[in-house]
Amino acid sequence: MKKVGLIYHEDYLKHDTGVGHPERKERLVAIVEHLKKSNLSEKIEWISPKLRNDVEKWILKVHQPSHLEFVRTSILKGIRLLDFGDTYVSKDSFDVALLAVSGVLEGVDKIFKGELDKIFCAVRPPGHHAESRRVMGFCLFNNVAVAGRYAQETYGVEKVAIIDWDVHHGNGTQEIFYEDPSVLYISLHQYPFYPGTGSREEKGSGKGYGFTLNFPMPAGSNDEDYLKIFGNEVSPALEKFQPEFIIISAGFDAHQDDPLAGMKLTEEAFKMMTKLTNEIALKFSQGKILSVLEGGYNLEALARSVENHLMALVEM
Ligand SMILES: [Zn+2]
């Protein structure tokens, strides 16, 4: 049995969002410490990624050059808040963000070179709110979007599915692939809620129409509600699309203990959604799954949820 890979680098802790910010380095510390103590530890292959020389080239596949330069120069100038919201950075954040993208690309490499089938990337800053030309919601570069394009252009993958179960809608990923039928973007999220997008009517446009699927969920939705949508709608849509590669935008902030949102999931839901995703991966993508951390802000709930997610990846 192959192990599950875990991409993590201590430099991910250097992205400092300031006192009291929910997206803090302790999130990764909690995940790593919990996994090292868990029964899973011997089934995990720890991977410390290297910064890629060509990482900016890949970022530019999904972001405008002006976006990359805005992030770089703003951080160089010492600006701490990059938007009108809550996307705070520190002097190291640009390098950390490049290392986060490098980490997910290393994950894609390991999967397509056959070293591992499933990899979880414990990276920060997160990515799914970052649009082609703007930072947003703690996100600088869209890690999963870069990973999807990279897999397509480097390994000849045609159809990529991105499943986003972060409690917030992944407006950035949706925007980047809105007209692209080669990337199926599926999101389950609290709605109405931040960032405001993600209604069922948003389905993509042009050739991409039908390749964005939003499942807005009312506040208070529980495990049963999520698994019903997953079984009745998400899995059939994936069966129809037949993805050659599956990427998960793995946010764990729909957990009932999360301080930012109002959902009622237990960590069991993340295990079950992972199993259902894996069934699709085994059918169409030789089991290949790249999972990338997005949100999740209660440290204990986050650590236990990641453990459950990895348990399901390991078991299959
Ligand atoms: Zn979130």
Residues whose N, C-alpha, C, O or C-beta is under 5 A from the ligand:
A	BS01	ZN	D166 V167 H168 G251 D253 G295
